[in-house]
């Protein structure tokens, strides 16, 4: 199997695009899609302080690496890492998250607590970056429809005072590609694989989606486009309101619960 871009050995077959890609071109493809998501949603602007929510798995580590690379030459944008809430959502463990942040020389921040205190509030964090993948989005949207909660996509629940905007650069990238992306970077840091966050009631829905997507590879993208049309790209309407934990597979509502409703998922 050869890469259709350069004829080197391919490491991945994208069923939805019909392309075989080598490690270099897979990395470029993922990064280009993430950049497009940032541009189309206006998720980055001069003066931003972006805090990346990291739980120690490959998906959140990949997001931290990508944003570090993207902002390396920009003095007008700051980057920091925010640990998953203590005891919840640490998929790879706190030591793994710390190792990743330190290897990239990215400082830590803390989420603001109720009342606007904490280092994130003091350092004026403007964006909270979550490693939400295409699988997370598709599963959540399908679940909302099947359980009769589609109205949440159009009319998200209010989330208190707004200190930062939630951004999700990887919403067009499947979880398995993000796992491989991290491996292709050659950091030498071994992390646990990322999987879509699955609430117990949605396991059957997730299984059905995976089986259907195997026969119809563009299904998850169709669900993503449906969410964007219904919600107009408002990240407050991310379909994760009832998910437990605060790992990289959850949306703004879980961040709010963990941090005292001080962070909202409104779009830019």
Number of C-alpha atoms within 10 A of each C-alpha: 13 16 20 15 13 12 12 16 14 20 17 19 17 12 14 14 9 10 14 21 25 21 19 17 19 23 19 13 14 19 21 12 16 21 18 15 18 17 13 10 17 12 20 17 14 10 14 17 21 26 28 30 28 34 30 30 27 32 32 30 27 22 27 26 19 21 19 17 13 12 13 12 9 11 9 11 15 19 21 23 25 22 23 26 20 11 11 14 23 22 24 18 18 18 11 22 25 19 14 25 22 13 11 13 11 18 14 17 21 22 26 22 18 14 11 19 13 14 15 24 19 12 12 15 24 22 24 26 28 27 31 28 28 20 26 28 26 26 26 30 24 22 22 18 13 12 10 10 14 17 13 20 25 18 13 19 12 13 18 12 15 16 20 25 21 27 30 22 24 28 22 22 21 21 24 17 19 26 21 19 23 25 17 16 14 9 12 9 14 15 20 14 17 22 20 22 25 18 15 11 10 19 14 13 17 23 12 13 19 17 12 14 16 13 10 13 17 14 17 26 20 12 19 22 16 15 25 17 13 16 19 15 19 22 24 26 27 28 27 24 20 12 19 18 20 28 27 31 27 28 29 27 27 20 26 22 16 19 17 17 23 23 30 23 26 20 17 16
